[in-house]
Amino acid sequence: MEKSMAVNSLQPGTWVDLYADYLYNYAMARVNDSEVAKDLVQETFFAGLKSAVNYKGDASERTWLIAILKRKVIDYYRKINSIKGQAEVRMQYNPNSDSEGDWLEEQVADPYSTIETNRLENEELGLAIQECISKLPKKQSRVFTMKTIQGIGTEEICNELGINPSNLWVMIHRARTALMGCLNENWFK
Amino acid sequence: MISCEEAAIICNKAQYSEASLGDKLKLRLHTLICKACKIYVKKNTRLSTLCRKAPLHSLTETDKDAIRQRLDKFQG
């Protein structure tokens, strides 16, 4: 009884529309290879279907799928490491330098560097934007994604979706207005 | 003078560099007297900056269709 209810609360039919791009962004940040990322997203959906009975409904569908994807990413790195043999860690003392900075402690990255924080912040921003896009009506999210993320021209989008340019701009207008409302105020400071 | 709806459409076109010079001028004049649209332009421009800054990726519709089909087949 409980199990069948849990299955009912998952809606695999909507997964691709709602979560594919979100999961894809998450995967791209970790594997940085579009083909691998695409495969990982697909495997995540399959694993989700297989273990749907274990879904307890205490996390959102998206959080649950991300948890599966995280494991898939780990599996992926385990696999490529075992193919290569073993992960190697090599210490490299700088042979060209006779300065006093030879100790590893003196060669670690600048702890005050903002590059890493920026990278994390931008990834967080990317996921926040994707989450908001997934809340848009399907057609709006499609037009917005094609125009903004894929950079496809107005005419081409109109041809593909069978709409005219004024339809397109109205949809873009609605999508952008909704996104401005959906994205946390912090991003607009 | 253009309406706020027209101003918004021009502002959106401008985010994709598809507004004509004349349109942009009209928008500029409009925002001189319309505070609401001035705020809208500012927020919309900020949204464009955010979208550029974030590493956004998306699967193509073809990719998504392929995944949908495989999932359907899997479910039987």
HADDOCK unambig.tbl for C-alpha pairs under 7 A between the chains (distance, minus, plus):
assign (segid A and resid 16 and name CA) (segid B and resid 64 and name CA) 6.59 0.50 0.50
assign (segid A and resid 16 and name CA) (segid B and resid 68 and name CA) 6.71 0.50 0.50
assign (segid A and resid 21 and name CA) (segid B and resid 58 and name CA) 5.12 0.50 0.50
assign (segid A and resid 21 and name CA) (segid B and resid 59 and name CA) 6.17 0.50 0.50
assign (segid A and resid 24 and name CA) (segid B and resid 58 and name CA) 6.79 0.50 0.50
assign (segid A and resid 25 and name CA) (segid B and resid 56 and name CA) 6.57 0.50 0.50
assign (segid A and resid 25 and name CA) (segid B and resid 57 and name CA) 5.57 0.50 0.50
assign (segid A and resid 42 and name CA) (segid B and resid 67 and name CA) 6.37 0.50 0.50
assign (segid A and resid 46 and name CA) (segid B and resid 71 and name CA) 6.95 0.50 0.50
assign (segid A and resid 122 and name CA) (segid B and resid 53 and name CA) 6.66 0.50 0.50
assign (segid A and resid 122 and name CA) (segid B and resid 54 and name CA) 4.94 0.50 0.50
assign (segid A and resid 122 and name CA) (segid B and resid 55 and name CA) 6.79 0.50 0.50
assign (segid A and resid 123 and name CA) (segid B and resid 54 and name CA) 6.35 0.50 0.50
assign (segid A and resid 123 and name CA) (segid B and resid 55 and name CA) 6.55 0.50 0.50
assign (segid A and resid 125 and name CA) (segid B and resid 54 and name CA) 5.86 0.50 0.50
assign (segid A and resid 126 and name CA) (segid B and resid 54 and name CA) 4.76 0.50 0.50
assign (segid A and resid 126 and name CA) (segid B and resid 55 and name CA) 5.87 0.50 0.50
assign (segid A and resid 126 and name CA) (segid B and resid 56 and name CA) 5.70 0.50 0.50
assign (segid A and resid 149 and name CA) (segid B and resid 56 and name CA) 6.39 0.50 0.50
assign (segid A and resid 149 and name CA) (segid B and resid 57 and name CA) 6.65 0.50 0.50
assign (segid A and resid 149 and name CA) (segid B and resid 58 and name CA) 6.94 0.50 0.50
assign (segid A and resid 169 and name CA) (segid B and resid 9 and name CA) 6.50 0.50 0.50
assign (segid A and resid 173 and name CA) (segid B and resid 9 and name CA) 6.60 0.50 0.50
assign (segid A and resid 173 and name CA) (segid B and resid 12 and name CA) 6.35 0.50 0.50
assign (segid A and resid 180 and name CA) (segid B and resid 47 and name CA) 6.87 0.50 0.50
assign (segid A and resid 188 and name CA) (segid B and resid 46 and name CA) 6.68 0.50 0.50
